[in-house]
Amino acid sequence: MRQVAVGLLFLSLVGSASAGWAQRRGVSADSAAIIRKPTKLSRQERRELERRAAEAEKQRAAAPVLSAKDKEVSEALFVDGVKYVTLEDYPKALD
């Protein structure tokens, strides 16, 4: 009886693992064409993308330049924050 139950369990598990589950399905030709097909942007969309890129570049360029002392203080505060987050210093983290 036990062997029959184990056999049925095995068959049900093997039967549920069909080829669709075991193998990755290939990309159909239609979806592959859609993926590879380049899209043309309108003039307005291109200008908007250029404006956003320029704005992002300005923000990167406007990042403050820290002195060595400011950089050291910033790194120390970051390390202390990481210690508190990981609860290495639990009593101080509660304060």
C-alpha positions in Angstrom: 0.0 0.0 0.0 2.8 2.4 0.9 4.6 1.6 -2.4 1.5 2.4 -4.3 1.0 5.7 -2.5 4.7 6.7 -3.1 4.3 5.6 -6.8 1.2 7.7 -7.3 2.9 10.7 -5.6 5.9 10.3 -7.9 3.8 10.1 -11.0 1.7 13.1 -10.1 4.9 15.1 -9.6 6.5 14.0 -12.8 3.3 14.5 -14.7 2.9 18.1 -13.6 6.4 18.9 -14.8 5.5 19.1 -18.5 7.7 20.5 -21.2 6.1 23.9 -20.8 7.3 24.1 -17.2 10.7 22.6 -17.7 11.8 24.5 -20.8 11.8 28.2 -21.5 9.4 29.3 -24.2 11.0 30.8 -27.2 10.2 34.3 -28.3 7.7 34.4 -31.2 8.6 36.1 -34.4 6.0 38.8 -33.9 7.2 39.8 -30.5 10.9 39.6 -31.6 10.1 42.0 -34.4 8.4 44.3 -32.0 11.3 44.2 -29.6 13.9 44.9 -32.3 11.9 47.5 -34.2 13.4 51.0 -33.6 10.8 53.6 -32.7 11.0 57.1 -34.1 10.5 59.9 -31.6 8.6 63.0 -32.5 10.5 66.3 -32.5 8.8 67.3 -29.3 9.8 64.0 -27.6 13.4 64.4 -28.7 13.5 68.0 -27.4 12.1 66.8 -24.1 14.7 64.1 -23.8 17.4 66.5 -24.6 16.1 69.0 -22.1 16.0 66.3 -19.4 19.5 65.1 -20.2 20.8 68.7 -20.0 19.1 69.2 -16.7 20.5 66.0 -15.3 24.0 67.1 -16.5 23.6 70.4 -14.8 22.6 68.7 -11.5 25.6 66.4 -11.7 27.9 69.4 -12.5 26.4 71.4 -9.6 27.2 68.8 -7.0 29.2 70.6 -4.2 32.9 70.0 -4.1 33.8 68.9 -0.5 37.0 69.7 1.2 39.0 66.9 2.7 37.7 67.6 6.2 34.1 67.8 5.0 34.5 64.6 3.1 36.0 62.8 6.2 33.1 64.1 8.3 30.5 62.9 5.7 32.1 59.4 5.5 32.2 59.2 9.4 28.5 60.1 9.6 27.7 57.5 7.0 29.7 54.8 8.7 28.0 55.6 12.1 24.6 55.5 10.4 25.4 52.1 8.9 26.4 50.8 12.3 23.2 52.1 13.8 21.1 50.6 11.1 22.8 47.2 11.5 22.2 47.5 15.2 25.9 47.0 16.1 25.5 49.7 18.7 21.9 49.0 19.8 21.7 51.3 22.9 22.9 54.3 20.8 20.5 53.4 18.0 17.6 53.7 20.5 18.7 57.3 21.4 
